[in-house]
């Protein structure tokens, strides 16, 4: 068993209206040192796979086919053997 940890973020060249709204709110609350805010998604998958490579491939396929919008979002994946790092 493997745990796949996936971070999905809007690409840097794409406007992030949700991030801008949060950034504006933070600045109005006195957090003026915060210069940029981007909002993303974090997903964990538990995968029954024979190897770390197989778990990574399944995670990448899931991101490309459903979890991330390939036009607007980038993703990064960390795969760990369940119960500790592999």
N, C-alpha and C positions, 0 to 999 in steps of 0.2 A: 504494500500500500504506500502511496505517495501523496503528499500534500502539495498542491500547486497554488502558489500565491501570485495573483495577477493584478497589476496596476494598469489602469487605462486612463489616458489623459488626452485632452483636446490638443491637437497639433499647435505648435507655437504660432504659426502664421494664420490661425483661424480664431476669429473673435469668440471669446468665452463670456457671454452675457451674464451667466450665473456667477462666474468668478468676479466680474466687474461689479455686480451688485453687492457681493460680499465685501469686496475691497472698499467700496464706497462706504458701506456701513461701518467697517472697522476704522476707517479714517475719521468718520464722524464721531466715533467713540473714543478718539484720542490715540489711535494706533497709527500715527502719521509716518512712522519709520517703515511700515509695511508698504513696499513699492509695487508689488504685483501679486495677484491672487488668481490661481487657476483651480477649477473644480474638476475632479475626476471620479473614477470608480475603483473600488477594491473588491476583488472576488477571490474566494478560496474554493478550490475543488479537491475532493478526496478521490483519488483515482486508483483503481485496482489494475496495476500494470506490472509486467514482468521486469521492467528496468526503468531507470530514470529517463533514459532517452525516449522510451515509448510514452511515458507520462508527459514529457515535454512536448512530444509531437501531438498527442491528443489535446493538450492544452492549447497549443498553437492553432490547431485545426478549429477548436471551439471558438477561439478568439476571432479567427478569420471568417468563420461562417455565421456567428451569432453574437458573441459578446462585445466585439468592438466594431465600430463603423470604419472600414478601411479608408474611406475618403477623408474623414475628419479626425480620426483618433489614432494614437500610437499605443502600443502595449508592451509591457515587460513582464517576464515570467521568472519566478524562482521556484524550483522544484526541490522538495526535501523528502527524504524517506520518513514515513510516519514514525514518530517516536524519537526523532533526532535528525540532524543534517546528514545528507548522504555525500 
